[in-house]
C-alpha cells in the first residue's frame, strides 16, 4: 500500500516563492527610482576648456601623476557624439586611467553645430580644427610632438589629417574602430542608397542633419537591441552597479548631435557613395588624401562584435598606410564597450598604455 503524498508535493517551495515576491517588489521600487531619477552625472574628471570655436571645444585635463610622459595625447571624438564616453565616471573613465598612468590628456569635443555652421566641410575639420587643436596642445604642453587618437568617425578625420600632414607634429596615431572601406558598412550603404536617399534635398532644406534621423539610422543596425536592453534592464533593476552603468551609456547614446549639413553631404557622397577614402581618391582643399602617406607609428583597435563598423570596413587601414611601426588588435567587445565599460578597463586601456608608453618619451 503506497504512502499518501503530502499536500504540498509538486508545489513551489514557500521560501523560494516569498523570495520571488520580494524581488518583484524591489524591482518595482527600483523601477520607480529609475524613472524619476535625473540624468546621471558624467564627465567629472577635472578639466578646463582651453579653446572654443562654435561646434568645437578643446579640453585639457588636470594631471593626476607626479611624473608625466613628455608627449601629450590629443583625443578626437566622432562628430555625432559627446566625448564624455572617454570619461563616464570615476573608475570607468579612460581619461582618468590615462592621467593616473602619467599622460597629459587633451580631448576634442563637439557641441551641436549652429545654423550658421551648416557649411562646415571636411576641410574645416581636417585642415583647420584638428591643426588648431594640435597647436594649442603644443603651446599648453611646451612640446612639439603630439600623439593623436581618433574614435570611429573621429578616427576617419584623424586619418585624413595624418594623410594630409605627413610631416606634421603628430608623433603617433591611435585609431579606435575606424571605418575606411565604406562599401562594407552594409546597412548604412542601404540606408543611404543614392537611388532613394536625396541628400541634397535634405541638406538644402534643413541645413544641418537632425540627430533624430541619425539616431534612427543607428537603431536600424540592431532593431531588436532596444527591446532586449529594456528586458535586461527589468531583470537587473535590483543590481545597482548595472543600473548605474546602463543609465550612463543610455544617456550617451541618446545625446546624439546634429551634423553640419555640408559635412553630412560629403560623408554621404564622397565616402558612402564613391568610397573615395578607401580608393585614395578623396581630395580635401585640393590635396589628395593618400593613406600611404601615413608613416608615423599606428595602433588600430577593432571590436570583435562591432555592429556599427564591421571588421571588413576597418581592416584596410593598417594594410593601406605606409608606416613600418603599425599594429592591429581585435579585442572582445562591441563598438562602444570596447572603449568604455568594465571590459575596456581590463583589455583596451592596458593595451593602449603599453603601446603609448614606449612611444611617449
C-alpha positions as CSV (number, residue, x, y, z in Angstrom):
1,X,0.0,0.0,0.0
2,X,1.6,3.3,-1.2
3,X,2.0,6.2,1.2
4,X,-0.2,9.2,0.6
5,X,1.7,12.2,-0.9
6,X,1.9,15.3,1.3
7,X,-0.5,18.1,0.3
8,X,2.4,20.4,-0.8
9,X,4.0,17.9,-3.2
10,X,4.8,19.4,-6.5
11,X,4.1,23.0,-5.3
12,X,6.8,25.7,-5.2
13,X,8.9,25.9,-2.1
14,X,7.2,28.6,0.1
15,X,10.6,30.2,0.9
16,X,11.5,30.4,-2.7
17,X,8.1,31.8,-3.5
18,X,8.5,34.5,-0.9
19,X,11.9,35.4,-2.3
20,X,10.4,35.9,-5.8
21,X,7.7,38.1,-4.4
22,X,10.3,40.2,-2.5
23,X,12.4,40.5,-5.7
24,X,9.4,41.6,-7.7
25,X,8.6,44.3,-5.1
26,X,12.2,45.5,-5.1
27,X,12.2,45.6,-8.9
28,X,9.1,47.8,-8.9
29,X,10.6,50.1,-6.3
30,X,13.9,50.3,-8.3
31,X,11.8,50.9,-11.4
32,X,10.2,53.9,-9.9
33,X,13.5,55.2,-8.8
34,X,14.9,54.7,-12.3
35,X,12.0,56.6,-13.9
36,X,12.1,59.5,-11.5
37,X,15.9,59.9,-11.3
38,X,17.6,62.8,-13.1
39,X,20.2,62.3,-15.8
40,X,23.3,60.6,-14.4
41,X,26.4,62.7,-13.8
42,X,29.2,62.0,-16.3
43,X,32.5,63.6,-17.3
44,X,33.6,64.6,-13.8
45,X,37.3,64.3,-14.2
46,X,38.7,67.9,-13.6
47,X,39.4,69.8,-16.8
48,X,39.4,73.2,-18.3
49,X,38.3,74.4,-21.7
50,X,41.3,76.0,-23.5
51,X,39.6,76.6,-26.9
52,X,36.1,77.1,-28.1
53,X,35.1,77.8,-31.7
54,X,31.4,77.2,-32.2
55,X,30.9,73.5,-32.6
56,X,34.4,72.7,-31.3
57,X,35.6,72.6,-27.7
58,X,39.1,71.6,-26.6
59,X,39.6,70.4,-23.1
60,X,42.8,69.9,-21.1
61,X,42.5,67.5,-18.1
62,X,44.3,68.2,-14.9
63,X,47.3,65.9,-14.3
64,X,47.0,63.1,-11.7
65,X,50.5,61.8,-11.6
66,X,53.8,63.2,-10.3
67,X,55.7,62.1,-13.4
68,X,54.1,62.9,-16.8
69,X,55.2,61.5,-20.2
70,X,56.8,64.0,-22.5
71,X,54.4,63.5,-25.4
72,X,50.9,64.8,-24.8
73,X,47.8,62.9,-26.1
74,X,45.0,64.6,-28.2
75,X,41.8,62.6,-28.4
76,X,39.4,63.3,-31.3
77,X,35.8,62.3,-30.8
78,X,33.3,61.4,-33.6
79,X,31.2,64.4,-34.5
80,X,28.0,62.5,-33.8
81,X,28.5,62.1,-30.1
82,X,29.8,63.9,-27.0
83,X,33.3,63.0,-25.8
84,X,32.3,62.1,-22.2
85,X,32.3,58.4,-23.4
86,X,36.0,58.8,-22.6
87,X,35.2,60.0,-19.1
88,X,32.0,58.3,-17.8
89,X,32.6,58.1,-14.1
90,X,35.4,57.5,-11.6
91,X,36.7,54.0,-12.1
92,X,35.1,53.9,-15.5
93,X,36.9,56.7,-17.2
94,X,39.6,56.1,-19.8
95,X,40.8,59.7,-19.3
96,X,41.2,59.2,-15.6
97,X,43.1,56.0,-16.2
98,X,45.5,57.6,-18.6
99,X,46.0,60.6,-16.3
100,X,46.9,58.2,-13.5
101,X,49.3,56.4,-15.8
102,X,51.1,59.7,-16.4
103,X,49.7,61.0,-19.7
104,X,49.0,64.7,-20.5
105,X,45.5,64.4,-21.9
106,X,43.5,66.8,-24.2
107,X,40.1,66.0,-25.8
108,X,38.4,67.5,-28.8
109,X,34.7,67.5,-28.0
110,X,31.8,68.7,-30.1
111,X,28.8,71.0,-29.5
112,X,25.7,71.0,-31.7
113,X,26.6,72.9,-34.8
114,X,24.8,76.2,-35.1
115,X,22.6,77.1,-38.1
116,X,25.4,79.4,-39.4
117,X,27.8,76.4,-39.2
118,X,25.9,74.3,-41.7
119,X,28.6,75.0,-44.4
120,X,31.4,73.2,-42.4
121,X,33.1,70.7,-44.5
122,X,35.9,68.1,-44.2
123,X,38.3,70.9,-45.0
124,X,37.2,72.7,-41.8
125,X,37.7,69.7,-39.5
126,X,40.9,68.3,-41.2
127,X,42.8,71.5,-42.2
128,X,41.6,73.8,-39.5
129,X,40.0,72.4,-36.4
130,X,42.5,69.5,-35.8
131,X,45.6,71.5,-36.7
132,X,44.4,74.4,-34.5
133,X,43.9,72.0,-31.6
134,X,47.4,70.5,-32.1
135,X,48.9,74.0,-31.9
136,X,47.0,74.6,-28.7
137,X,48.3,71.3,-27.3
138,X,51.8,72.2,-28.3
139,X,51.6,75.6,-26.6
140,X,49.9,74.3,-23.4
141,X,52.4,71.4,-23.0
142,X,55.5,73.1,-24.3
143,X,56.2,70.1,-26.5
144,X,56.5,69.9,-30.3
145,X,55.4,66.2,-30.5
146,X,51.8,65.1,-30.1
147,X,50.1,61.7,-30.1
148,X,46.6,61.8,-31.8
149,X,43.8,59.3,-31.0
150,X,40.6,59.2,-33.1
151,X,37.4,57.2,-32.3
152,X,35.1,56.0,-35.1
153,X,34.4,59.0,-37.4
154,X,36.9,60.9,-35.2
155,X,39.3,58.3,-36.5
156,X,38.3,59.0,-40.1
157,X,39.0,62.7,-39.6
158,X,42.3,61.8,-37.9
159,X,43.3,59.5,-40.8
160,X,42.5,62.4,-43.2
161,X,44.6,64.7,-41.1
162,X,47.5,62.2,-40.9
163,X,47.5,61.7,-44.7
164,X,47.5,65.4,-45.5
165,X,50.1,66.3,-42.8
166,X,52.7,63.6,-43.3
167,X,55.5,65.8,-41.9
168,X,53.3,67.4,-39.2
169,X,54.0,67.3,-35.4
170,X,52.0,64.1,-34.7
171,X,54.4,61.5,-33.3
172,X,51.9,58.6,-33.0
173,X,48.4,57.8,-34.1
174,X,45.9,55.6,-32.4
175,X,42.6,54.6,-34.0
176,X,39.6,53.0,-32.4
177,X,37.0,51.2,-34.7
178,X,37.7,53.5,-37.7
179,X,36.0,52.7,-41.0
180,X,37.9,53.0,-44.2
181,X,36.1,50.8,-46.7
182,X,32.6,52.3,-46.6
183,X,31.2,49.7,-49.0
184,X,31.4,47.3,-46.1
185,X,29.1,49.4,-44.0
186,X,26.3,47.3,-45.4
187,X,23.2,48.7,-43.6
188,X,24.4,52.3,-43.8
189,X,25.0,51.7,-47.5
190,X,21.5,50.5,-48.0
191,X,20.1,53.4,-45.9
192,X,21.9,56.0,-48.0
193,X,21.4,54.3,-51.4
194,X,21.6,57.1,-53.9
195,X,18.5,55.8,-55.8
196,X,16.3,56.6,-52.8
197,X,18.1,59.0,-50.5
198,X,18.1,62.6,-51.7
199,X,20.9,64.0,-49.5
200,X,20.9,67.3,-51.5
201,X,17.2,67.9,-50.7
202,X,17.7,67.1,-47.1
203,X,20.7,69.4,-46.6
204,X,19.3,72.2,-48.8
205,X,16.0,72.1,-46.8
206,X,17.2,71.6,-43.2
207,X,20.7,72.9,-43.2
208,X,22.2,70.6,-40.6
209,X,21.3,66.9,-40.5
210,X,19.0,66.3,-37.5
211,X,20.0,64.0,-34.7
212,X,16.7,62.2,-34.8
213,X,17.4,60.9,-38.3
214,X,20.9,59.8,-37.3
215,X,19.6,58.1,-34.2
216,X,17.1,56.1,-36.2
217,X,19.8,55.1,-38.7
218,X,21.9,53.6,-35.8
219,X,18.8,51.9,-34.3
220,X,18.2,50.2,-37.6
221,X,21.5,48.4,-37.3
222,X,20.1,46.3,-34.4
223,X,16.4,46.8,-34.4
224,X,15.8,44.3,-31.5
225,X,18.5,45.7,-29.3
226,X,16.5,48.4,-27.6
227,X,13.7,45.9,-26.7
228,X,16.3,43.4,-25.5
229,X,18.0,46.1,-23.5
230,X,14.7,47.0,-21.7
231,X,14.1,43.4,-20.9
232,X,17.6,43.1,-19.4
233,X,17.1,46.3,-17.5
234,X,13.9,45.0,-15.9
235,X,15.6,41.8,-15.0
236,X,18.5,43.6,-13.3
237,X,16.7,46.5,-11.7
238,X,17.9,45.3,-8.3
239,X,21.6,45.4,-9.4
240,X,22.8,49.0,-8.6
241,X,26.1,48.6,-10.5
242,X,24.3,47.5,-13.6
243,X,21.7,50.3,-13.4
244,X,24.5,52.9,-12.9
245,X,26.3,51.7,-16.0
246,X,23.1,51.4,-18.0
247,X,22.0,54.9,-17.3
248,X,25.4,56.4,-18.3
249,X,25.6,54.5,-21.6
250,X,21.9,55.2,-22.3
251,X,22.4,59.0,-21.7
252,X,25.4,59.0,-24.1
253,X,23.7,57.0,-26.9
254,X,20.6,59.3,-26.7
255,X,22.6,62.5,-26.7
256,X,23.4,62.3,-30.4
257,X,24.4,65.5,-32.1
258,X,23.3,67.0,-35.4
259,X,25.8,67.1,-38.2
260,X,26.9,70.1,-40.1
261,X,25.0,70.0,-43.4
262,X,27.9,70.1,-45.9
263,X,29.9,67.7,-43.8
264,X,27.0,65.3,-43.9
265,X,26.6,65.8,-47.7
266,X,30.3,65.0,-48.2
267,X,30.1,61.9,-45.9
268,X,27.3,60.5,-48.0
269,X,28.6,61.4,-51.4
270,X,32.4,61.1,-51.0
271,X,32.5,58.2,-48.5
272,X,29.3,56.2,-48.7
273,X,28.6,56.6,-52.4
274,X,32.0,56.9,-54.0
275,X,34.2,55.3,-51.3
276,X,36.9,57.7,-52.1
277,X,38.8,57.4,-48.9
278,X,39.4,53.7,-49.4
279,X,40.3,54.3,-53.1
280,X,42.8,57.1,-52.2
281,X,40.7,59.4,-54.4
282,X,39.4,61.8,-51.8
283,X,40.6,65.4,-52.2
284,X,40.5,67.9,-49.3
285,X,41.4,71.5,-50.0
286,X,42.8,70.4,-53.4
287,X,45.1,67.8,-51.8
288,X,44.6,64.1,-52.4
289,X,44.1,62.1,-49.2
290,X,46.6,59.2,-49.7
291,X,46.6,56.8,-46.8
292,X,50.0,55.6,-48.0
293,X,51.5,58.9,-46.9
294,X,50.9,58.0,-43.2
295,X,54.3,56.8,-42.0
296,X,54.2,57.5,-38.2
297,X,53.6,54.7,-35.7
298,X,50.0,53.5,-35.8
299,X,47.8,51.3,-33.5
300,X,44.3,50.4,-34.7
301,X,41.9,48.8,-32.2
302,X,38.9,47.0,-33.5
303,X,35.9,45.4,-31.7
304,X,35.2,41.7,-32.2
305,X,31.4,42.2,-32.1
306,X,31.2,45.7,-33.7
307,X,27.8,46.0,-35.4
308,X,28.4,49.7,-36.4
309,X,31.9,49.4,-38.0
310,X,32.3,45.7,-39.1
311,X,35.8,44.3,-39.3
312,X,35.8,44.3,-43.1
313,X,35.1,48.1,-43.1
314,X,38.0,48.8,-40.7
315,X,40.7,46.3,-41.7
316,X,42.1,48.3,-44.8
317,X,43.6,51.0,-42.5
318,X,46.7,49.0,-41.4
319,X,47.1,47.5,-44.9
320,X,46.8,50.9,-46.6
321,X,49.2,53.0,-44.6
322,X,52.9,53.4,-45.2
323,X,54.0,53.0,-41.5
324,X,56.6,50.4,-40.6
325,X,55.6,50.5,-37.0
326,X,51.9,49.6,-37.2
327,X,49.7,47.2,-35.3
328,X,46.1,46.0,-35.5
329,X,44.5,44.4,-32.5
330,X,41.0,42.9,-32.3
331,X,39.5,43.0,-28.7
332,X,36.4,41.4,-27.3
333,X,33.5,43.8,-27.2
334,X,31.2,46.0,-29.2
335,X,31.6,49.4,-30.9
336,X,31.2,51.2,-27.6
337,X,32.0,48.6,-24.9
338,X,35.5,48.0,-26.4
339,X,36.4,51.6,-25.4
340,X,34.3,52.1,-22.3
341,X,32.9,49.8,-19.5
342,X,34.4,47.1,-17.4
343,X,35.6,45.1,-20.4
344,X,37.6,48.1,-21.6
345,X,39.2,48.5,-18.2
346,X,40.7,45.0,-18.4
347,X,41.5,44.9,-22.2
348,X,41.8,48.1,-24.1
349,X,43.1,50.5,-21.5
350,X,46.2,48.4,-20.5
351,X,46.9,47.8,-24.2
352,X,46.7,51.5,-25.0
353,X,49.0,52.3,-22.1
354,X,51.6,49.7,-23.0
355,X,51.7,50.8,-26.7
356,X,51.8,54.6,-25.9
357,X,54.3,54.4,-23.0
358,X,57.0,53.1,-25.4
359,X,56.4,56.0,-27.8
360,X,55.7,58.9,-25.5
361,X,59.1,59.7,-24.1
